[in-house]
Amino acid sequence: MTDLTTTHLKHLLDQSTPGPWETRDSGCITSQHGEVLWNADQAVDWSRNDHDVNLASAAPQLAQEVINLRDALGYLVEETRLAAENSDDVVVQKRVADAIKTTVAKIQGDHDE
């Protein structure tokens, strides 16, 4: 997946088993209630790598962090826009607003829904 919009991330989280998830020495990923969500030893065509298992177990927290960062960036854009609009210097208004908008769009990968 290369196009993870905020809506898509929220949908994935809504449909997944609630975290936090944990990795076990056996290569399993378990939910907060202990049920096995994924077993590396039984996965088909999977070359077991403990780092991959650890990353997979962090997926819910990573997705939520991306959502939180996008929300914070949206707030920053709006507050900066308001500050620029209240400035008497039109050049400052445009430069500040354009710089923040461009930077945020780059960080978000144009996924600000």
DACOR-V862684 format. One record per residue. N is the residue number from 1. RES is the residue in three letters. BURIAL is # if it has 9 or more other ideal C-beta (glycine too) atoms within 8 Angstrom, else .. D_LAST is the distance of its C-alpha to the last C-alpha in Angstrom with 2 decimals. Layout:
{{N RES BURIAL D_LAST} {N RES BURIAL D_LAST}}
This chain:
{{1 MET . 17.43} {2 THR . 15.89} {3 ASP . 12.38} {4 LEU # 10.89} {5 THR . 7.19} {6 THR # 6.28} {7 THR . 7.13} {8 HIS # 10.08} {9 LEU # 11.20} {10 LYS # 11.37} {11 HIS . 13.26} {12 LEU # 15.50} {13 LEU # 16.37} {14 ASP . 17.11} {15 GLN . 19.37} {16 SER # 21.14} {17 THR . 24.25} {18 PRO . 23.60} {19 GLY # 24.34} {20 PRO . 25.80} {21 TRP # 27.24} {22 GLU . 30.37} {23 THR # 32.34} {24 ARG . 36.03} {25 ASP . 38.93} {26 SER . 39.27} {27 GLY # 35.99} {28 CYS # 34.33} {29 ILE # 31.00} {30 THR # 31.50} {31 SER # 29.47} {32 GLN . 30.27} {33 HIS . 32.90} {34 GLY . 34.58} {35 GLU . 33.83} {36 VAL . 33.55} {37 LEU # 30.13} {38 TRP # 31.13} {39 ASN # 34.51} {40 ALA # 34.76} {41 ASP . 38.41} {42 GLN . 37.80} {43 ALA # 34.77} {44 VAL . 35.70} {45 ASP . 35.58} {46 TRP . 34.32} {47 SER . 35.96} {48 ARG # 35.80} {49 ASN . 34.48} {50 ASP . 34.19} {51 HIS . 31.45} {52 ASP . 29.28} {53 VAL # 30.08} {54 ASN # 29.17} {55 LEU . 25.79} {56 ALA # 25.11} {57 SER # 26.18} {58 ALA # 23.69} {59 ALA # 20.70} {60 PRO # 19.54} {61 GLN # 19.86} {62 LEU . 18.14} {63 ALA # 15.05} {64 GLN # 15.05} {65 GLU . 15.68} {66 VAL # 12.69} {67 ILE # 10.49} {68 ASN . 12.84} {69 LEU # 12.77} {70 ARG # 9.07} {71 ASP . 9.70} {72 ALA . 12.90} {73 LEU # 11.77} {74 GLY # 9.58} {75 TYR . 12.85} {76 LEU # 14.91} {77 VAL # 13.43} {78 GLU . 14.05} {79 GLU . 17.46} {80 THR # 18.47} {81 ARG # 17.70} {82 LEU . 19.84} {83 ALA # 22.52} {84 ALA # 22.73} {85 GLU . 23.06} {86 ASN . 25.89} {87 SER # 27.74} {88 ASP . 30.68} {89 ASP . 30.28} {90 VAL . 28.09} {91 VAL . 28.13} {92 VAL # 26.87} {93 GLN # 24.05} {94 LYS # 22.84} {95 ARG . 23.47} {96 VAL # 21.73} {97 ALA # 18.57} {98 ASP . 18.50} {99 ALA . 19.37} {100 ILE # 16.70} {101 LYS # 13.91} {102 THR . 15.45} {103 THR . 15.98} {104 VAL # 12.57} {105 ALA # 11.15} {106 LYS . 14.08} {107 ILE . 13.58} {108 GLN # 10.01} {109 GLY . 11.18} {110 ASP . 8.66} {111 HIS # 5.95} {112 ASP # 3.79} {113 GLU . 0.00}}
